[in-house]
Amino acid sequence: MSQRVHNPMHKIIAKKGATLWIPRSCVAASLKDPDVYTQSAAQLYPLGSKLEFADGRVFRYGKFGETNTLCPQGRFVANGNLVPGSAATDGYEGSLDATSDYAVGSTVLILNDGEDRGLNHYEDGMLTVFPSGHICAYRIAGSDLAASVDDVTIYLDDPNGLQTALVVNSTGVTAYPSMFSQMMNPQSTTHGHTYTSCVGLYLGDVMTDNYYAWVQRRGRAWVTPTAYYGDGASERLAQMHTYGESALRTSYTSQIIGYLTQMTVSGYGDGMVWLQLE
């Protein structure tokens, strides 16, 4: 099959105190007002869509990769996609497929992907190309349902297409799914929290596999720390090891999340932070 890339000219919609940024995508956006507190079975916006409030809060739209009851307690979710070329099957590392080379300006490419991909598996992902003397990464607007196990067509976001010609079966490429396409409890990911990166804070109380929701990446937010902090001198920086998927987690890697907003006192910490994931 072939798809059309919807071109909203990076449309910006301002309504009810929030601004919605819709990227180019093979998925058409809904006109439904965004709700940052609930999930939905249907995809209402392209993955990676941006929602920004006047007070500085920023959200991104993504998809859950699991059903989990603990994560909404801890609230942070991680990118559950494994890096291509490892033991992973989430992305692709290899070469392109075609009967001839891809010229400058090409926007539709075919991957020699070894997996039978579903529709728009690579939506909002990135394609990195490694031609001789040049490295470039392109955002992917969407991808077709696999025509065969090793034949996945992807559509580049940039209407100007490739900046450099690519030689078929010679130029190396790496295709990544969206960092928001498989949001999971950090502890549930294949290698656990020590190999994951937080992608946002989920404000809902239900998290269901293959459902869609907004996650907060910037601005004021209440988090669930393993232990309230700021009750010691100079404890201001919020890091991944401070928080878990539930209040029971005690050891996490030190990805920077943000910083405490409140003035705290000795013996009494807090959990209101300014997120800096975006």
N, C-alpha and C positions, 0 to 999 in steps of 0.2 A: 504494500500500500504506500501511498505518498500523502504527506500532510502539508498543510499551509501554516506558515509562521504568522501568527497574528501580530500585527504591527501597530501598537497603540501609540507609537512615537514616544515611548516611555511615558505614557499618560499619567498625569497626576490628578487625583480626585480629592478635593477638600470637602469634608462634611462632618458635622457634629463634633468639631474640635479636633479632628484627626485628618491626616493626609495619607492617602493610599497611593503608592507608587507601583505601577504594573509594568513588569519587564516584557520584552518580546518573548513569545512562547508559542509552542504548538497547542497549548491548552488555553482556551478562551476563559476570561475572567467572568465571574458572576457579578451582578449589580447589588447583591445582598450586602447590607451593612456589616462590617467586620465585628466579630465578637471574640475578644481575647480570652474569655473565660470558659469557652466550650469547644469541643471537638465536633467533627462532622464526618459522616461516612462518605459523602460526596466531596470531590475536590472543587472548591469554590473560586480559587485564585491560582495562578501559576506558582510553582515552588520558588521560594526566594523573594516573593513579593514583599514589599516594605510598607509598614504602617507606622507613622510617626505622629506623636501627640505634641501639642504646644509646650508642654512642660519638660520635653526632652526625652520622654520614653520612646523607644524604638523596638518594634517587633518584626520578626520574619515568619513567613508562612512555610510550614513543613509537614512531613508525613511521619507517623510513628511506625517503628519497625517491630513492635511487640506490644502485647497486652501486659500491663504491669500495675500492681496496686501500691507498691512501695514508692515508686518514682514521684507521684504527685505529692507525697509527704515531704520528700527532700527537694523536689521541684526542678532541679537541674536535669537536663537531658544532654546526651552526648551523640556524636556522629558514629553510628554503628557500622558504617561501610569500611571494610578492610582495604588497605592500600593495594592497588593493582600490581600484579607481578609477584605478590607473596603467595600464600596459600589461598588467597582471596578469589572469589568469583563475582564480586560486586562490580568491579570495573574491568578494564581491558588494557593489556600492554602487549604490543606487537606491531603489526603493519596494516596498511590500508589495502582495500581490495578494489580493483577496477580493471577494465580492459585497456585503459591508457592512463597516463599520469594525470594528476590533478593540477589544473592551471591556476595561476593567480586569479583571484576573484571567485573561485569555486565556493559554494555555500552548502552543498549537499555532498556528503562523503559516506563511504561504506567501510565499516570495520570488519576485519577478519575475526570477529568475536567468537569465542568458543562456547558461548552460552546461548541458550534459546531465550532471548530477552522479551519481556512484555512491552506493551505500548508505553512509550515515553520513559523508559527505564533511565535514560540519560538526561532527562529534562533538568535544566539548571545546573548541569554538570560542567566540567571543563575538559577540553581536548588540548593536550600539550603535544606539539610536533617538534621533531628534531632533525630537520634537513641540514645539510652540510653548511656550517658557518652561521646557523640561525636557529634560535629557539623561541617559540612563541606559544602562548596559551590562549585559547578561544572559548568563550562561553557557548554552551550547547542549548539551543532553544527547545529541542525535543528529539525524539527518535521513533522510528517505525517499529511495529511488531516484527520480530525477526522473521525474514522470509525463509531462512534455513538456520541451522545451528551456528554457522559461521558467516552469517550475512546480516549485519545490522546497519541500517541507514540512519545517519544522524544529520541534524540541521543546525548550522552555525547561527548564532545570534546576530553577529555583525553582518549587515547587508552588503558590506564591501568584500566579504569573504576572505579567503586566504591571502596573506601578504607575500607569500613565497610559494612557488610551484613545488609540489610534492611528488616524489618518484614512487610509484606503486611497488609494493613488495621490497622496498629498499629503505624508505624513510621510516624511522621509528616513531610511533605515536603511543600516547598513554591517555586513556579516556577514564575520567572520574565521574561517578554519579554525583548528584547534588549533595552537599554537606548537610542538607535538611531533608533528605529523602528517606532516611532510616534512623529517626531519632529514637534513642533507647536510654534506659537506665544505665548509667556508667558501669555499674557492677555487672550488668547482664551482657555486655559486649564480649566478643570472643576471647579477648586477652585480658579482660577486666579493666578496672579504672586506671591502672598504671600505664596503659597504652592509648587512652582516649583523650579527646578534647571536648570540652563543654561547648555546645552550640547555642544554648539559651535556657531561660527559666520558664517553665510551664506553669501557668496560673490556674489551670483547671483541676478538678478533683477526680477525673476519670481519664485513663490513657489506654487506648485500644489499638491493637495491631491493624495497620492499613487505614487508619483514620487520619484526618488532617486537623491541624490546629496552629495557632500563633504561639511563638515563644519570644519572650522578652530578651533583648540583647543590650539595651542601654537604658540608663535612667534610674530613678528611685525604685527600689523594690525590696520587699521583705523576703529574706531567704531563710532556709532552715539549716542552721549550722550544727555540726556535731557537738559543739559547745559554744555558748555565746562568748564573744571576744571583744576586746577593747578595754577589758578590766585590768590590763597590764600596761605599763608604760610603752608608748610608741606602737601599740597594736592597732594599725589602721588599715593595712592592705588586706583585701579579701582574696584568698587563693583557693584553688580547687581542693587542696587537702583540708581546708576548713569546713567543707561541706560534703554531704553524701546524698545517697538516694533515700535515706531515712536518718533519723536522729541517732541510730545505732552505729553508723559508720564512724571510724576513728582515724583512718589513714588514707589520704588522697594526695595525688601528685600536685605540684605547685603551679598549675596554670593560673595566671592572674585573672580574677573575676571583676574586681573593682575595689572600692574602699568604703569604709564606714562613713555615714553622713552625720551621725550624732556625736556630740561631745560626751564621752563616757567617763566613768569614775572608777577608782580602784575598787575591785570586788564586784563590779556590776557592768557587764558588757551588753551588747545589743546585736541585732540582726538586720537593721535597716541599712542597705548599702546603695551606692551609685554604681550600677553595672557598667562595665567598660569593655564588653565583648564586641562592640561596634563603634 
